[in-house]
Amino acid sequence: MQLNELKRKTPYKGIKRIGRGRASGKGKTAGKGTKGQKARAGHKIRPDVREKLKKLPKLRGYNFATIQRKPVVINLSVLETVFSNGDTINPTVLRERHVVRGPKSRKLVVKILGDGELTKKLVIQGCAVSGSARQKIEKVGGTIS
């Protein structure tokens, strides 16, 4: 066998030129299916994550009145275990005793709910109080201001 007698194992197959008329076999849509965004050159489909990120409210660094800060909720049962008789409760004291968490730079909004029983006389300042919690606190002799 000589070099000039060598033959390819597979026959030579030229590249298919797409988009060059219907006679070429790959005309009209050029193998891209029907029309639309995916059939266009250089198409970019925006990721789904980006859509979700854009719908999140602008909380960080913004101070809009439309974005309401949700209050931190505490039940009376927690106050019963953490505080003693005659203690004054306000958002800063709650933060110091690690009952609630939050950055010190931001003002905390705290709401006290009436779940649980209260036996101690407490003085509550600067906190929102639900109706049932107000009744239980005043029943024991505590004050709300």
NORTA-V621654 format. One record per residue. N is the residue number from 1. PSI is psi in whole degrees, 0 to 359 (NA if undefined). OMEGA is omega in radians with two decimals (NA if undefined). D_CENTER is the distance of its C-alpha to the mean C-alpha in whole Angstrom. Layout:
BEGIN
N|PSI|OMEGA|D_CENTER + N|PSI|OMEGA|D_CENTER
END
This chain:
BEGIN
1|131|-3.13|73 + 2|165|3.13|73 + 3|324|-3.13|70 + 4|350|3.13|71 + 5|356|-3.13|71 + 6|141|3.10|67 + 7|152|3.10|65 + 8|149|3.07|61 + 9|320|3.09|59 + 10|145|-3.11|57 + 11|151|3.12|58 + 12|130|-3.11|57 + 13|117|-3.13|54 + 14|164|3.14|53 + 15|149|3.13|50 + 16|119|3.13|49 + 17|111|-3.05|49 + 18|154|3.08|46 + 19|30|-3.12|46 + 20|47|3.07|50 + 21|160|-3.08|51 + 22|334|-3.11|51 + 23|336|-3.12|54 + 24|345|-3.13|52 + 25|344|3.10|50 + 26|48|-3.13|47 + 27|193|3.14|48 + 28|269|-3.08|46 + 29|357|3.04|42 + 30|39|3.07|43 + 31|9|-3.12|41 + 32|6|-3.09|38 + 33|210|-3.13|38 + 34|186|-3.07|38 + 35|163|3.10|36 + 36|184|-3.06|33 + 37|322|-3.09|30 + 38|343|3.13|31 + 39|348|-3.09|34 + 40|155|3.10|34 + 41|141|3.09|35 + 42|29|-3.11|32 + 43|144|3.06|29 + 44|124|3.11|26 + 45|127|-3.10|23 + 46|134|-3.14|20 + 47|150|-3.11|17 + 48|330|-3.11|15 + 49|323|-3.11|12 + 50|322|3.10|13 + 51|318|-3.14|13 + 52|322|3.13|9 + 53|323|-3.11|8 + 54|336|-3.12|11 + 55|349|3.13|10 + 56|145|3.13|7 + 57|150|-3.13|9 + 58|87|-3.10|11 + 59|313|-2.97|11 + 60|119|3.08|12 + 61|0|-3.14|16 + 62|151|-3.12|16 + 63|59|-3.11|18 + 64|146|3.09|18 + 65|338|-3.11|20 + 66|335|3.14|18 + 67|106|-3.11|14 + 68|134|3.07|15 + 69|130|3.14|14 + 70|140|-3.14|14 + 71|150|3.03|17 + 72|128|-3.02|17 + 73|132|3.09|20 + 74|139|3.10|23 + 75|159|3.13|25 + 76|330|3.14|29 + 77|326|3.10|30 + 78|318|3.13|28 + 79|325|3.13|30 + 80|320|-3.09|33 + 81|326|-3.01|32 + 82|321|-3.01|31 + 83|155|3.10|34 + 84|177|-3.06|37 + 85|130|3.08|40 + 86|3|3.14|40 + 87|151|3.05|37 + 88|132|-3.10|35 + 89|125|2.99|31 + 90|171|-3.07|29 + 91|324|-3.13|25 + 92|321|3.10|27 + 93|320|3.12|29 + 94|323|3.12|26 + 95|320|-3.14|24 + 96|323|-3.13|27 + 97|7|3.10|28 + 98|33|3.04|24 + 99|321|3.07|24 + 100|157|3.11|20 + 101|155|3.10|18 + 102|157|-3.14|17 + 103|144|-3.11|18 + 104|337|-3.12|22 + 105|334|-3.08|22 + 106|141|3.12|20 + 107|131|-3.13|21 + 108|139|3.02|20 + 109|116|-3.06|20 + 110|136|3.06|22 + 111|133|-3.14|23 + 112|127|3.14|25 + 113|161|-3.01|26 + 114|26|3.13|29 + 115|124|-3.12|28 + 116|174|-3.12|31 + 117|152|-3.14|34 + 118|129|3.12|35 + 119|352|-3.08|39 + 120|147|3.13|39 + 121|114|-3.08|39 + 122|149|3.08|36 + 123|118|-3.07|36 + 124|129|-3.13|32 + 125|138|3.02|32 + 126|21|3.12|29 + 127|145|3.01|27 + 128|144|-3.07|26 + 129|135|3.10|28 + 130|168|-3.10|28 + 131|316|-3.13|31 + 132|323|3.11|32 + 133|321|3.13|31 + 134|316|3.14|33 + 135|316|-3.09|36 + 136|322|-3.14|36 + 137|315|-3.12|36 + 138|331|3.11|39 + 139|323|-3.13|40 + 140|338|3.13|41 + 141|10|3.11|42 + 142|167|-3.14|38 + 143|151|-3.14|38 + 144|126|3.11|35 + 145|NA|NA|35
END
